[in-house]
Amino acid sequence: LPAEDYLPEMNFANFVLSLSTTVMFHFGDFPDPVSRKAEKNLIAAKQTIDILGLLQTKTEGNLDEDEKSLLDGLLFELRMRYVKEKGSP
């Protein structure tokens, strides 16, 4: 398979990482593949952070230690970054 056709296995960790990458895209960290411009969309970033928070609540007690640690760590970092981005002009 060509590299662009490769998709990693879909498991909980990759799902959570995919959502966190989406948040970083909405923070303006990556350019849009079509427009080639990086733009901030803090409303979309917050919505995706809230989805991760919902996953954290709904999966409580059902994750292994690595999954829980990954989700908790990402949520902490993304929430702190959101607060920082929200406060920047």
C-alpha positions as YAML, in Angstrom:
chain: A
units: angstrom
residues:
- id: 1
  name: LEU
  ca: [0.00, 0.00, 0.00]
- id: 2
  name: PRO
  ca: [1.21, 3.52, -0.71]
- id: 3
  name: ALA
  ca: [1.93, 5.50, 2.47]
- id: 4
  name: GLU
  ca: [-1.02, 7.84, 1.86]
- id: 5
  name: ASP
  ca: [-3.39, 4.84, 1.82]
- id: 6
  name: TYR
  ca: [-2.20, 3.53, 5.19]
- id: 7
  name: LEU
  ca: [-4.52, 3.98, 8.13]
- id: 8
  name: PRO
  ca: [-3.39, 2.98, 11.63]
- id: 9
  name: GLU
  ca: [-5.40, 0.41, 13.54]
- id: 10
  name: MET
  ca: [-8.46, 2.03, 15.08]
- id: 11
  name: ASN
  ca: [-8.26, 1.44, 18.79]
- id: 12
  name: PHE
  ca: [-9.12, 3.65, 21.74]
- id: 13
  name: ALA
  ca: [-5.69, 5.30, 21.92]
- id: 14
  name: ASN
  ca: [-5.63, 6.16, 18.21]
- id: 15
  name: PHE
  ca: [-9.21, 7.45, 18.41]
- id: 16
  name: VAL
  ca: [-8.30, 9.76, 21.31]
- id: 17
  name: LEU
  ca: [-5.11, 10.89, 19.54]
- id: 18
  name: SER
  ca: [-7.14, 11.63, 16.40]
- id: 19
  name: LEU
  ca: [-9.51, 13.83, 18.37]
- id: 20
  name: SER
  ca: [-6.62, 15.63, 20.06]
- id: 21
  name: THR
  ca: [-5.04, 16.27, 16.65]
- id: 22
  name: THR
  ca: [-8.35, 17.77, 15.56]
- id: 23
  name: VAL
  ca: [-8.20, 20.14, 18.54]
- id: 24
  name: MET
  ca: [-4.66, 21.18, 17.59]
- id: 25
  name: PHE
  ca: [-5.85, 21.81, 14.02]
- id: 26
  name: HIS
  ca: [-8.55, 24.09, 15.44]
- id: 27
  name: PHE
  ca: [-5.92, 25.87, 17.53]
- id: 28
  name: GLY
  ca: [-4.27, 26.76, 14.21]
- id: 29
  name: ASP
  ca: [-1.28, 24.44, 14.61]
- id: 30
  name: PHE
  ca: [-1.66, 22.88, 11.15]
- id: 31
  name: PRO
  ca: [-2.64, 24.44, 7.82]
- id: 32
  name: ASP
  ca: [-5.84, 23.42, 6.11]
- id: 33
  name: PRO
  ca: [-4.91, 20.94, 3.35]
- id: 34
  name: VAL
  ca: [-7.01, 22.84, 0.78]
- id: 35
  name: SER
  ca: [-6.45, 26.51, 1.62]
- id: 36
  name: ARG
  ca: [-2.92, 25.96, 3.01]
- id: 37
  name: LYS
  ca: [-3.78, 28.47, 5.76]
- id: 38
  name: ALA
  ca: [-3.70, 27.77, 9.48]
- id: 39
  name: GLU
  ca: [-6.72, 29.32, 11.16]
- id: 40
  name: LYS
  ca: [-7.99, 29.29, 14.73]
- id: 41
  name: ASN
  ca: [-11.49, 28.08, 15.53]
- id: 42
  name: LEU
  ca: [-11.70, 28.08, 19.32]
- id: 43
  name: ILE
  ca: [-15.40, 27.13, 19.31]
- id: 44
  name: ALA
  ca: [-14.62, 23.93, 17.38]
- id: 45
  name: ALA
  ca: [-11.57, 23.29, 19.59]
- id: 46
  name: LYS
  ca: [-13.71, 23.56, 22.73]
- id: 47
  name: GLN
  ca: [-16.39, 21.30, 21.28]
- id: 48
  name: THR
  ca: [-13.83, 18.58, 20.55]
- id: 49
  name: ILE
  ca: [-12.27, 18.99, 24.01]
- id: 50
  name: ASP
  ca: [-15.77, 18.59, 25.44]
- id: 51
  name: ILE
  ca: [-16.22, 15.39, 23.40]
- id: 52
  name: LEU
  ca: [-13.00, 14.05, 24.93]
- id: 53
  name: GLY
  ca: [-14.33, 15.01, 28.37]
- id: 54
  name: LEU
  ca: [-17.56, 13.16, 27.62]
- id: 55
  name: LEU
  ca: [-15.54, 10.10, 26.63]
- id: 56
  name: GLN
  ca: [-13.61, 10.37, 29.89]
- id: 57
  name: THR
  ca: [-16.83, 10.40, 31.90]
- id: 58
  name: LYS
  ca: [-18.59, 7.66, 29.95]
- id: 59
  name: THR
  ca: [-15.60, 5.29, 29.93]
- id: 60
  name: GLU
  ca: [-14.71, 5.74, 33.62]
- id: 61
  name: GLY
  ca: [-13.79, 2.37, 35.09]
- id: 62
  name: ASN
  ca: [-13.61, 0.71, 31.66]
- id: 63
  name: LEU
  ca: [-10.18, 1.81, 30.45]
- id: 64
  name: ASP
  ca: [-6.88, 0.12, 31.08]
- id: 65
  name: GLU
  ca: [-4.23, 2.18, 32.89]
- id: 66
  name: ASP
  ca: [-2.47, 3.26, 29.66]
- id: 67
  name: GLU
  ca: [-5.74, 4.42, 28.04]
- id: 68
  name: LYS
  ca: [-6.81, 6.29, 31.18]
- id: 69
  name: SER
  ca: [-3.40, 7.95, 31.51]
- id: 70
  name: LEU
  ca: [-3.41, 8.98, 27.83]
- id: 71
  name: LEU
  ca: [-6.91, 10.46, 28.00]
- id: 72
  name: ASP
  ca: [-6.32, 12.23, 31.32]
- id: 73
  name: GLY
  ca: [-3.01, 13.69, 30.15]
- id: 74
  name: LEU
  ca: [-4.33, 14.87, 26.80]
- id: 75
  name: LEU
  ca: [-7.39, 16.45, 28.37]
- id: 76
  name: PHE
  ca: [-5.28, 18.31, 30.90]
- id: 77
  name: GLU
  ca: [-2.92, 19.63, 28.22]
- id: 78
  name: LEU
  ca: [-5.69, 20.57, 25.79]
- id: 79
  name: ARG
  ca: [-7.74, 22.32, 28.47]
- id: 80
  name: MET
  ca: [-4.70, 24.33, 29.61]
- id: 81
  name: ARG
  ca: [-3.94, 25.25, 26.01]
- id: 82
  name: TYR
  ca: [-7.57, 26.29, 25.45]
- id: 83
  name: VAL
  ca: [-7.43, 28.63, 28.44]
- id: 84
  name: LYS
  ca: [-4.20, 30.13, 27.09]
- id: 85
  name: GLU
  ca: [-5.60, 30.50, 23.54]
- id: 86
  name: LYS
  ca: [-8.83, 32.00, 24.85]
- id: 87
  name: GLY
  ca: [-6.83, 34.63, 26.74]
- id: 88
  name: SER
  ca: [-4.61, 35.58, 23.76]
- id: 89
  name: PRO
  ca: [-5.67, 38.42, 21.47]
...
